[in-house]
Amino acid sequence: MLSPVLEIYVVWHPGDRAGQPIADELVRHFHGSRFTGLLGGAVEVYVRNHGWRGPDDAPRPIPMPRVPSERGLPQARFTAVVPLLDYEFAHAVEPRHGPWHRYALDILAGQRGDPGRVAIFPLVLHKGAVEETELGRLLNRFHGIDRGPRPADEPESERRCRDLSQGIAQFAGGTAGGRLTVFISHTNQPGQREQSTVRELISLVRSTIGGTRLDDFFSTSDLQVGTDWGDALRANAASSALLALRTDRYASRAWCQREMLIAKCAGMPIVILDALNEGEERGSFLMDHVPRVPVRRQHGQWLEPDIRRGVNLLVDECLKRTLWLRQRDLTDTASELDVAWWAPHAPEPATFAAWLTEVRGKDPSALAGPVRILHPDPPLGPDERLVLDQIAAASGIEEPLDILTPRSLAARGG
């Protein structure tokens, strides 16, 4: 229904046998369930390795924004090229002439011609392919994915996918010069019996994030002397990806609830690490409608792979939010969608009430007639929709809400 937002092109030489498994891994990741809730065309992954006109030719050209497209098809808003740099690729480029050399030059020219829309994320499979080679001179100037030390128990595929998701999120979100920041939300007042385990969890979470390319905000060490700590917490919760450490007392603490609500109403990415020990007395309705990952303990230690899984999911949530907002921007040329609220998360009483309050203060006429809300899949259940309709009716909205996801919108015929 809309122009494509992101196209990822994985490029490798057919003689480099490690290329196909990595390409398959990236296709699975970006075509997986984490991104299927967006409108069609939000992210597509293509491969380029076989000769276009014959076995000795380079692959089919990669569409670049400044080059007219075939048959007038709309160009993607962003293009990410992932060249897999290995020996056969280097051998084909080294003579500085021929189809593969021209192909590498075209990739470089596409990025130079439109650096705000084209990014290159190389993956070096063998250092020898880029050390004092023409391939390295052309493409290894861009800092690649999956570089640097990696924990022994972290699969290569996890690191590659996280690095690429983060790089694209920063690039497409306009923060290429700065890193995604993870706001570590935790309780400063754990129960007496969980104090040591909470400290251990916080330490391991910070250590895990420190082993990635992510930045973090941790109130105990990042709040500066003399600043208004409440304002600082609010500002960071509204502008960072939130990783909530849900220990036994977390849901009952006022500032933990506040940080969660601020992040939700700002539409920020959120992931909850469930690290309950004895359990909660009542929990909090503010903690629902966000992805959750259980963190287990084994032999008296928190399991770091569980924490990494939560961090990786949060990075994907950052990219998902960026793509969703870009799709919202494209509705400037697709006004027939007539969406009042592009909700980055499935609407719930807390965020719906906050949105209603904001709209009434800015443009009450937007609530006249049918109010259409579009949010990523999966859809709300009938009873969830009923509660939102009740809130809408109590606030003076006469007609039932038109709450859609991309799939239900497409089924309706756009």
N, C-alpha and C positions, 0 to 999 in steps of 0.2 A: 504493500500500500504506500510505502514511502521509499525515498531513495536510500540506497545502502549507506550505512554509517561506517562500518569497519570491514575491510577485507585484509586477510592475512595470507601472504604467499610464502610458502616454504620451498626453497630452491636448493637443489643439490645435483651433483653429477651422477649419472646412472652407474658409473663405475665405483662409486663410494657406497658400499652395501649397507653401511650404518644409517644412511639417510632415510630409507623407507620406514623402518621401525619408529624413528623419531617423528617423521611426518605423521604416521598413523596415530601416534600418541598425542600430538597437538590437535589433530582433527577430532579425536575422541574428546579431548578436554574442552575445546571451544564449541563443539557441537553437542556437548553433554547437557545434562539436566539443569546445570547452574545458569545457563544462558538461554534456554528454550522458552522461558517465560516472557521474553521480549518480543516486540513486533518483528515480523519476518524481515530479514535484511540487516538486522542489527549487527551481526557478526557472521562472516563467511570465511572458510579456510580453503585455500586452493594450493595445489602442489605443482611444481614446475621441475621436471627432471628429464623427461624423454625428449629427443630431438623433434622439433616441430615439423620439418619437411623431410627428415630422414635421420638415420642413426648418428650421422656425423654432424648434425646441426644442433644449435642450442635450442632450449625449450621455447614454447610459445611466449611472446612478449608479455610483460606485466603491464596492465593498464595503469597509466600515470595520470594524475589530475589535469596536467597541462596539455596532454595529448588527446585529440579528439577520439572518442570511443567508437567502437564498431557499431554500426547501425544506430548511432545516436543514443545508445543506452546511457542512463545516468551514471556518473562516476561516483565512487564511494567518497564519503567525506574524509576518511582517513585510510591510508594504505600502510600496512606494516609488512616489511620484507624480512624474512628470516633465512639468510643464506647459511647453509651447513658447510663449513669450511674444512675440507679434507683433502687428501693427497691427489686424487684424480681431478678434482676441481682445480687445484693449484696447477697440476700438470697441463691441463687444457688452457689455462689462462697465461701461463708463463711465457710463451712466445711473443706475447703482446700483439697478436693479431689473430684472426679467426673468429668464429661465431661465439665461442664462450667468452673470449676477451671482450668482444663487443657487448655481450649480454651483461657482464659485470660493469662495464662502463655505463650502460643504459640504466642500471640500478642506481649507480652513483649519481648520474645526471638527473634522474627523477627526484632523488632526495634533495639535491642542490637546487633544482628548479622550483621546488615547493616544499621547503623544510617545515612549514606549518601543517602540512597534510601528509607527508611521506616520512616514515622513520625506518631505519635499518637496525635490526637486532641480530647481529651475527652469533652463531654458535660454533666455536672452534672445537672440532672433534679430535684433531691432532695438532700439537703446536708446530710440528715441522711443516705443516701446510701453509703457515702464515709467517714463519721466521725467514726474513730476507727473500721473500717471494713477491711476485707481482700481485697475486691474490691478496696477500697480507697488506701490501701497500695500498690497494684500492679499498678493501672492505674491513680490514682489521683496525682501522682508525676509530671505528665506532665500538664503544665498550659493549661487550657481548653479554649474553645470558649464561648462567651456570659457570661463573668464574669465581675463583677464590676457594678457600677451604670449605668443606662440607662435612657435617657430622657423619660419622661412620654408618649410622643406622638410617640416614635419610636417603631415600631412593633418588636417583638422578632425575627421574621424570618429575617428581614433586618440585625439585629445585628449578628445573627448566620452566615448567608451567607457571610457577609463582613469579619467577623473574620476568617472564614475558607478560603476564597479566599486569604486574605492577608497572612495567615499563610503558605498556600501552595506555594504562589508566592515567599515568602521569602525563603522557604525551597528549592524549585526546582530551584530558581534563584541563590542559593549559598549565600544568605544574611540572613540565619537563625539567626545569632547573632545580626543583625541590623534591624531596622524598615524601611519599605518603606517610602520614603520622598516625600511629595507633594510640588512642587514649586508653590507658589501662585503668578501668573503673573497678575499684575494690573497696572494701570496708576497712576503715581505720580502727574499728571497734569490734573485732571478732570476739566470739565467746571465749571464755577462759580455757576451755578444753580444746579449742581449735587454733589458738594463737600460733603455736609453732608450725602447724601444717599450713596455715594461711601464709605465714612468712616464707615458708619453703616454696609454696606455689607462686607467690609473687616473684621471688628470686628466679625461679626456673622460667617463668613467662618472660621476664626481662632478658634473661640469658638467651632464650630461644629467639626473641625478636632481634637481639644484638647479633645473632648469627645470620641475619637476612640483610637485605638492602633497605629495610624499613626503618623509620624513626619512631620514637615513642615519646609519649607524654605521661610522666608518672609524678603525681602531685607532691610526694614527699621530697623528691630531689629537684623537680623542675619549677616549682613555685619560688619566685625570687623574693628576697627580703624586702619588706616595705610595700609590696604590691597588695592590692585588694584581692585576697585569695578567692573570694566568692566570684568576683567578676572574671578572674583568670580561669576558674573551673568552667564557668558558663561559656566563655568564649571558646575554649578548647573543646568542650563537649559538642558545641554547635558546628565545629569546623574539622573534626578529626573522625577517623573510623574508630568506633567504640568496641573494645574487647572487654566484656564484663566478666569478672571472676565471681561467679555465683556460689559463694560459700554459705554456710548455714545462716549467718546473720545478714547477708548482703541485701536481700529483698526487703528487710524491715528497716534499713537505715535511710534516713531522710535524704542525705546527699546522694546516695546510690540511686534512689528513685528519681531524684531531680536530674542527675546526669543522664539517666536512661530516657526520661521524658524530653529533655532538651535535644538529645541526639535524634530521637524519633521525629519530633516536630520539625527539626531542621532537615529531615530526610537523609541523615547520614547512614552509612553502612554500619550494621551492628551484628555482632556474633556473641553469643553467651557461652562461656565455658562452664558447664555444670560440674561443680566440684563439691557437692554436698557430702557431709560426713554423717551427722546424725539426722539431718533433715530440717525442714522449716515448719514453723507453727502455722503460718497461713499463706506465705508467699506474697505476691503482689500482681494485680492485673496489669501493671505497667511493664511486666517482664515478658509478656506474650507477643506472638506474631513476629518473632525474629528467629533466625537459625540458631540452633543449639548443638553443642558438641560435648559429650560426656568426657570428663578427665578422670581416669582411673588411678588407683594407687596399687602398687605391687611391691611386696617386700618392704613396706614402709616408705616407698618413694613414689612421687607423682611420675606418670609416664610422659616423657617428652614428646613421643610421636603423637599423642592425643592433642597436646598443645599445638604442635606444628599443624595438625589437621585443622584446628580452629583458626590459626593465623592464615593458612593458605586459603581457607574459605572466606575469611575477611577480605583478603586481597581480591578474590574473584567478585565479592560483593561490591568492592570499590569500582571495579571495571564495569560491572553490571549497572551500577548507578550512573556512571559516566555515560554509558551507551543510551540508557533510558532518557537522560536529560538531553542528549543530542537528538534523540528521536522527537522529543517534545519540541525542540527548536525547529525541526523540519516542518512542524504543523503550520508554520507561518505561510507555507505555500500549499497547505492541505487543510484549509479552514473547514471543509465539510465534515471533518471529524468532530468539531464542536465539543471539545473536552474542557470542562470547567476546572478539573483538577487532575493533573498527571501525578498521581501518588506514587512515589518511588518504592513504597512498601504497601502491602495490602492494608486498606483503611481499617481502623479500629476506633472504639469510642474516644480514646485519648487524643489521637491525631485528628480524627474527624471534627471533634469539638474545637480543637485549636485552629483548624483550617476554616471552619465556619466563622469563628470569632474574627480571624484575620480578614476574610472576604467581606464580612459585614462592615468592617471598619474602612475598607478601601473602595468597594464597589458592590453595594447591596443588590443592584440590578442583576448581577451575575447569578443570583439565586432565584430569579423569577423564571417560571417555566421549568421544564425538565432539567435536572442537574445531572450531568454525565460525569462519572468518575472512572478513570482508566488506570489500572494498576497491573504490574506483572503477574503472570500466572504463577501458581495455581489460583483458581477462583475461590471466593468466599463460600461458605456453606449457607444454606437457606436461613438458619437461625442467626448466623452472624449478620446476614443482610437485614434480617428483621429488626435486630437491635439498632442498627444504623438508621433504618427507616423510622423507628420510634423516636430517636434523637432528632432526626430531621423534622418530623411532624411537630415535636415539642418546641422546635425553634422557629416554627412558622412556615416551613416548606410544605406546600400543599400536595405536590405530586410525589409518588415514590421515586427514590433515587434510581438512576440508570447506572448501575455499577458493572463495569465490563473489564475483561482481560483481553489481551491480543487475540486469543483463540476465539472467545465468544464474539468479539467484534468482527473477526474474519468470517465466522459462521453466519453472522447476520448479513454479510455482504458488504462490509466496510462502512 
